[in-house]
Amino acid sequence: MKTKVLLYNPKAVFFDMPLALLAIGSALDQKKFEVIIVDGRIEKDPFKILSEHIDDALCLGITVLTGSPIKDAMDITNKTKLKRSDLPIIWGGWHTSLFPEETLRDEANIDITVQGQGEQTFIELVDAFHDQQPLIGIKGICYRNDKNEIIKNPPRPIIPMDEFANVNYGLIDVEPYFEKKGNRQLDYISSTGCYFRCSFCADPFVYNRKWTAISPEVMVNKLKELHKTYKFTDLNLQDETYFTYRDRVIEISELIIDRSLNFSWAATMRADQGSRMSEDDFKTCVRSGLRRLLIGVESGSQEMMDWLKKDIKLEQVYRCAQLCSDLNIAAIFPFIVGFPDESQKSIDETVKVSRELNSMHHNFTTPIFYFKPYPGTEITKDVITNGYQLPQTTKEWSDFDYIGSSGPWVSKEKYEFFEKYKFYLKLAYSKQKPIFKPIQYMAKKRCNKLNFEFPIEMKIANILLKNQELS
């Protein structure tokens, strides 16, 4: 009889497939362990399902993002410990990579935290539980010893992804995810980590500017198998920087074309990576199914971009945008405003560039977010030095909202301006039905003049269309 290993994905408002849990679950010896993945976003009563297996389980692993998903993760953790106090509970994911020891200090019911890439670490943990062996030699974890002291083991170097490329999507039912998304979109990760040094991002801290990827032949063989099994129509590549190496991307695209795999795909791209590709390279990607790119801009000010250590030029952004427009590739260009001591000139330039990019194609969007200090980043270290106080406990971090609110460097007037600007910008340049053309015309005039007084259209839309709150 196989030993059960329970894995849990906390509640959140997005419906990407639980790729982290699929990765660590697939890495285990399937002959020895029965992996059971429960997703709080899909199941109406996830703890009821977990309860059916807790008595027979070897351990419970939970992947945790910093922010509101912590609440559900703690609820499941505490309920599990009440039902079976001796069951080891492991937290992994972004939050424990950033707060490995603090999480254990704050929450007595969490036994182990995992840092960074988790596949090999989880293999060793599960084997240690199964064979009743000590945890002292397992890299990439924090845990409590017999004296209740918190021990942090050495970090685990990043491992080539080809060693763990055979992810078993059969560990979940993919159909509810297709239903929640509204289309047959499969989520997939082909690379881990990032080489770059952006000062607002935690990647350099978590992965130490390392990167590894599945090789093209292995990846496309897997995609062919998954496409045959699940009949997906769109592939959502969740890589931090999919276009890290041009040759790899083109080889993957050519293999997709050669094997007649009929699906569209979307991915992330840095503007400097895209600017090094030729128009023919872009066309090859389009022939293989490329439909959308996400290209982070962050600021319309080159001075601010340099301060953020983004290491791209605005000219590269515009070149990528022009190629996407010419080849009818949808594009998302995210921006961030409200950095500490950001000048009005920088903000004005972000408004200008976001409007110009948005107007280039009806399938271009320029979402604008407000800076909030993410732990582990260079900017956050600076603002703490200058007196800003981050949440001090795991519970406080569960109330920390990254997307929907602004930091203390955004005044009420600035916040209200950008909320109106974002609404009218989206209305002005997106594809609209003929009946809405007069309103779209007015939205364009508002954006051009930056005049958002008496925003009656926005008030009507807020009444008719209730926005979903983001975690």
C-alpha positions in Angstrom: 0.0 0.0 0.0 1.4 3.4 -1.0 2.1 6.1 1.6 0.0 9.2 1.1 1.6 12.6 0.7 -0.9 15.5 0.9 -0.3 18.8 -0.9 -2.4 21.9 -0.6 -2.8 25.1 -2.7 -4.4 28.0 -0.7 -7.4 30.1 -1.8 -6.7 33.0 -4.2 -8.5 34.8 -7.0 -6.5 33.5 -9.9 -6.9 30.1 -11.4 -3.4 29.1 -12.7 -2.8 25.4 -12.3 -0.8 24.6 -9.1 2.5 24.1 -11.0 4.7 24.2 -7.9 2.7 21.3 -6.3 2.6 19.4 -9.6 6.4 19.8 -9.8 7.2 18.5 -6.3 4.5 15.8 -6.4 5.7 14.5 -9.8 9.3 14.3 -8.5 8.4 11.7 -5.8 8.7 8.0 -6.4 5.3 7.1 -7.7 5.8 3.5 -6.7 6.2 4.4 -3.1 4.0 7.4 -2.6 0.4 8.4 -3.5 0.3 12.1 -4.1 -3.0 13.9 -3.3 -3.3 17.5 -4.4 -6.1 19.6 -3.0 -6.7 23.1 -4.3 -8.6 25.6 -2.1 -9.5 27.7 -5.2 -11.3 24.7 -6.9 -12.9 22.7 -4.0 -15.9 24.0 -2.0 -14.7 22.3 1.2 -11.0 21.5 0.8 -10.4 20.5 4.4 -13.2 17.9 4.2 -11.2 16.3 1.3 -7.9 16.6 3.2 -9.6 15.1 6.3 -10.3 11.9 4.5 -6.6 11.3 4.1 -4.9 12.9 7.1 -4.8 9.7 9.2 -2.9 7.8 6.5 -0.7 10.7 5.5 3.1 11.0 5.8 3.1 14.8 5.6 1.3 17.8 4.4 3.0 20.3 2.0 1.5 23.8 1.4 2.7 26.4 -1.2 2.4 29.9 0.1 2.5 33.3 -1.6 3.1 36.4 0.6 -0.3 38.2 1.1 -3.8 37.0 1.6 -3.2 33.3 0.7 -1.4 33.0 4.0 -4.8 33.2 5.8 -6.1 30.1 4.2 -2.8 28.3 4.5 -2.8 29.0 8.3 -6.4 27.9 8.6 -5.7 24.5 6.9 -2.4 24.2 8.9 -4.2 24.7 12.3 -7.1 22.4 11.5 -4.8 19.7 10.4 -2.7 19.9 13.6 -5.9 19.7 15.7 -6.9 16.5 13.8 -3.4 15.0 13.9 -0.7 16.8 15.9 2.1 14.5 14.9 1.8 15.1 11.1 4.7 17.1 9.7 3.5 20.3 8.0 5.9 21.9 5.4 5.4 25.3 3.9 7.2 26.2 0.7 6.9 28.9 -2.0 7.7 32.6 -2.2 6.9 33.5 1.4 9.1 30.9 3.1 11.9 31.6 0.6 11.8 35.2 1.9 11.0 34.4 5.6 12.5 30.9 6.3 13.1 31.3 10.0 10.5 34.0 10.8 7.6 31.8 9.7 8.6 29.0 12.1 9.1 31.5 14.9 5.6 33.0 14.4 3.6 29.8 13.8 4.2 26.7 16.1 2.1 24.4 13.9 4.5 24.8 10.9 7.3 22.3 11.2 9.5 23.0 8.2 10.0 25.7 5.6 11.5 25.2 2.2 13.6 27.8 0.3 14.0 28.2 -3.4 13.6 25.4 -6.0 11.8 22.6 -4.2 11.8 19.4 -6.2 14.9 17.7 -4.8 14.4 19.2 -1.4 10.9 17.6 -1.2 12.2 14.3 -2.4 14.7 14.2 0.4 12.2 15.4 3.0 9.6 12.8 2.2 12.2 10.0 2.1 13.5 11.2 5.5 9.9 11.0 7.0 9.4 7.6 5.4 12.7 6.2 6.7 12.6 8.1 10.0 15.9 9.8 9.3 17.1 13.2 10.6 16.7 16.4 8.6 20.2 17.8 9.3 21.7 17.0 5.9 18.8 18.3 3.7 19.7 21.5 2.0 17.3 24.4 1.4 15.1 24.0 4.6 14.6 25.4 8.1 13.2 23.2 10.8 13.0 22.8 14.6 15.3 20.3 16.3 14.5 18.2 19.4 15.4 21.2 21.6 12.8 23.4 19.7 15.7 25.4 18.2 15.2 26.7 14.7 17.9 25.3 12.4 18.6 26.7 9.0 20.4 24.3 6.7 22.7 25.5 3.8 20.9 26.6 0.6 20.4 24.2 -2.3 22.0 25.2 -5.6 19.6 25.4 -8.5 19.2 22.1 -10.3 18.9 21.7 -14.1 15.2 21.5 -15.0 15.6 18.6 -17.4 16.0 16.4 -14.3 12.4 17.2 -13.3 10.8 17.9 -16.6 8.3 15.0 -16.6 5.5 16.8 -14.7 2.5 14.6 -14.1 -0.6 16.7 -14.8 -2.7 13.6 -13.9 -2.2 14.5 -10.3 -5.0 17.1 -10.8 -8.2 17.3 -12.8 -7.4 19.9 -15.4 -11.0 20.4 -16.5 -12.1 22.7 -13.5 -9.2 25.0 -14.3 -10.2 25.2 -18.0 -13.7 26.0 -16.8 -12.6 28.7 -14.4 -10.3 30.3 -17.0 -13.1 30.2 -19.7 -10.9 28.4 -22.2 -8.7 25.3 -22.5 -5.5 27.0 -21.4 -2.8 24.9 -19.9 -0.2 26.4 -17.6 3.4 25.4 -18.0 6.8 26.4 -16.6 9.8 25.8 -18.9 12.5 27.7 -16.9 13.2 28.7 -13.3 15.0 31.8 -12.0 16.3 34.9 -13.7 19.7 36.3 -14.5 18.7 40.0 -14.0 19.1 42.4 -11.1 15.9 44.5 -10.9 16.0 46.3 -7.6 12.2 46.0 -7.1 12.1 42.3 -7.6 12.7 39.4 -5.2 14.0 37.0 -7.8 17.7 38.0 -7.4 17.3 37.2 -3.7 15.5 33.9 -4.1 17.4 32.5 -7.0 20.7 34.3 -6.7 20.5 35.5 -10.3 20.7 31.9 -11.6 18.5 30.4 -14.4 17.8 26.9 -15.7 15.5 25.6 -18.4 14.1 22.5 -19.9 15.8 21.7 -23.2 13.8 22.3 -26.4 13.5 18.6 -27.5 12.4 17.5 -24.0 10.0 20.4 -23.7 8.2 19.9 -27.0 8.0 16.1 -26.6 6.2 16.8 -23.3 3.9 19.4 -24.8 3.0 17.0 -27.6 2.1 14.4 -25.0 0.1 16.9 -23.0 -1.7 18.3 -26.0 -2.8 14.8 -27.0 -4.0 14.0 -23.5 -5.8 17.3 -22.6 -6.6 18.9 -26.0 -5.7 22.3 -24.7 -6.0 25.2 -27.2 -3.7 27.7 -25.5 -0.4 27.4 -23.5 0.3 29.9 -20.8 4.1 29.9 -20.1 4.7 31.0 -16.5 8.4 31.5 -16.8 9.9 34.7 -15.3 11.9 35.3 -18.5 10.9 32.9 -21.2 13.0 34.7 -23.9 16.3 34.5 -22.0 18.0 32.7 -24.9 16.9 33.5 -28.5 18.2 30.3 -30.0 16.3 28.1 -27.5 13.0 30.0 -28.1 13.4 29.7 -31.9 14.2 26.0 -31.7 11.1 25.4 -29.5 9.0 27.3 -32.0 10.4 25.4 -35.0 9.8 22.1 -33.2 6.2 23.1 -32.5 5.7 23.9 -36.2 7.4 20.7 -37.4 5.2 18.5 -35.2 2.0 20.4 -36.2 1.0 21.2 -32.6 -2.0 23.3 -33.0 -2.3 25.7 -30.0 -1.6 29.3 -29.3 0.8 30.5 -26.6 1.7 33.4 -24.4 4.9 34.2 -22.6 7.1 36.8 -20.8 9.7 38.8 -22.6 12.2 41.5 -21.5 12.5 44.4 -24.0 16.2 43.9 -24.4 15.7 40.2 -25.3 13.0 41.1 -27.9 15.2 43.9 -29.4 17.9 41.4 -30.1 15.5 39.3 -32.2 14.9 39.9 -35.8 11.5 40.3 -37.4 11.9 36.8 -38.9 12.4 35.5 -35.4 9.1 37.1 -34.3 7.4 35.7 -37.3 8.7 32.2 -36.5 7.2 32.5 -33.0 3.9 33.7 -34.5 3.8 30.7 -36.9 4.2 28.4 -33.9 1.2 30.1 -32.1 2.5 33.1 -30.2 -0.5 35.3 -29.5 0.6 37.5 -26.6 3.7 38.8 -24.8 4.1 40.4 -21.4 6.9 43.0 -21.5 7.6 44.7 -18.2 8.4 48.5 -18.7 7.9 49.7 -15.0 8.6 53.3 -15.8 8.3 55.8 -18.7 11.4 57.6 -17.4 14.8 56.2 -18.5 16.3 57.8 -15.4 13.9 55.9 -13.2 14.4 52.7 -15.2 18.1 53.0 -14.6 17.6 53.5 -10.9 15.5 50.4 -10.8 18.4 48.5 -12.5 16.0 47.3 -15.2 18.9 47.3 -17.7 16.6 48.1 -20.7 16.2 51.2 -22.9 12.9 52.8 -23.8 13.9 52.4 -27.5 13.9 48.7 -27.0 10.4 48.8 -25.6 9.1 50.7 -28.6 10.9 48.4 -31.0 9.2 45.4 -29.4 5.9 47.2 -29.4 6.2 48.1 -33.1 6.9 44.5 -34.0 4.0 43.2 -32.0 1.7 45.8 -33.6 2.9 44.9 -37.1 2.5 41.1 -36.5 -0.8 41.5 -34.6 0.7 40.1 -31.3 -1.2 41.2 -28.2 1.0 42.7 -25.6 0.8 43.7 -21.9 3.2 46.5 -20.8 3.1 46.8 -17.0 4.1 50.0 -15.2 4.7 50.8 -11.6 4.2 54.3 -10.0 4.8 55.6 -6.5 8.4 54.6 -5.9 10.0 56.4 -3.0 11.0 59.9 -3.9 9.7 59.5 -7.5 9.6 62.8 -9.1 6.5 64.3 -10.8 8.6 64.4 -14.1 9.0 60.6 -13.8 5.3 60.1 -13.3 4.5 62.4 -16.2 6.8 60.3 -18.4 5.1 57.1 -17.3 1.7 58.6 -18.2 3.0 59.7 -21.6 4.7 56.3 -22.5 1.8 54.2 -21.3 -0.6 56.2 -23.4 1.6 56.0 -26.5 2.0 52.2 -26.1 -1.7 51.7 -25.5 -2.6 53.6 -28.6 -0.4 51.5 -30.9 -2.8 48.5 -31.1 -6.2 47.7 -29.8 -4.8 44.5 -28.2 -2.2 46.4 -26.2 -2.7 47.1 -22.5 -0.6 49.1 -20.0 -1.7 48.1 -16.5 -0.3 50.5 -13.9 0.4 49.2 -10.4 1.4 51.0 -7.2 4.8 50.3 -5.7 4.6 48.3 -2.4 7.9 47.2 -0.8 8.3 43.5 -1.5 10.6 41.7 1.0 14.0 40.7 -0.2 14.4 43.5 -2.7 17.1 46.3 -2.8 14.5 49.1 -2.7 12.8 47.6 0.4 16.1 47.5 2.2 16.5 51.2 1.5 13.0 52.2 2.6 13.5 50.2 5.9 16.7 52.1 6.5 14.8 55.3 6.0 12.1 54.3 8.6 9.5 52.3 6.7 8.2 49.4 8.7 7.3 46.1 7.0 4.8 43.7 8.6 6.5 42.1 11.6 4.6 38.7 11.8 3.2 36.1 9.4 -0.3 37.2 10.4 0.5 40.8 9.5 1.9 39.7 6.2 -1.4 37.9 5.5 -3.1 41.4 5.5 -0.5 42.9 3.2 -2.1 43.7 -0.2 0.3 44.2 -3.2 -2.0 44.9 -6.1 -5.1 46.8 -5.0 -3.6 49.5 -2.8 -0.8 52.1 -2.9 2.2 52.6 -0.6 2.8 55.7 1.5 4.6 57.4 -1.4 1.4 57.9 -3.3 -0.8 60.8 -2.2 -4.6 60.5 -2.2 -4.7 62.9 -5.2 -2.2 60.9 -7.2 -4.1 57.7 -6.4 -7.4 59.1 -7.6 -5.7 60.5 -10.8 -4.3 57.1 -11.7 -7.5 55.2 -10.9 -9.3 57.5 -13.4 -6.5 57.4 -15.9 -6.4 53.6 -16.0 -10.1 53.4 -16.5 -10.2 55.9 -19.4 -7.0 54.5 -21.0 -8.5 51.0 -21.2 -11.7 52.4 -22.6 -10.0 54.7 -25.1 -7.9 52.2 -27.0 -9.4 48.7 -26.5 -11.7 47.1 -29.1 -15.2 48.3 -28.5 -18.6 47.5 -30.0 -20.0 50.2 -32.3 -22.5 51.3 -29.7 -19.7 52.3 -27.4 -17.7 54.3 -30.0 -19.0 57.7 -28.8 -17.9 56.9 -25.3 -14.6 55.7 -26.6 -14.1 58.9 -28.5 -14.7 60.9 -25.3 -12.3 58.7 -23.4 -9.6 59.4 -25.9 -10.1 63.1 -25.6 -9.9 62.8 -21.8 -6.6 60.8 -22.0 -5.1 63.2 -24.5 -5.9 66.2 -22.3 -5.5 64.3 -19.0 -8.9 65.8 -17.9 -10.8 63.4 -15.7 -13.1 65.8 -13.9 -16.7 64.5 -13.4 -15.9 60.9 -14.4 -19.6 59.9 -15.0 -18.6 57.1 -17.3 -16.4 55.6 -14.6 -19.1 55.8 -12.0 -21.7 54.1 -14.2 -19.1 51.3 -15.0 -18.4 50.8 -11.3 -22.1 50.2 -10.7 -22.6 47.9 -13.6 -19.3 46.0 -13.4 -18.2 45.0 -10.0 -14.5 44.4 -10.1 -13.1 41.3 -8.5 -10.7 42.0 -5.6 -7.2 40.8 -6.1 -5.0 39.1 -3.5 
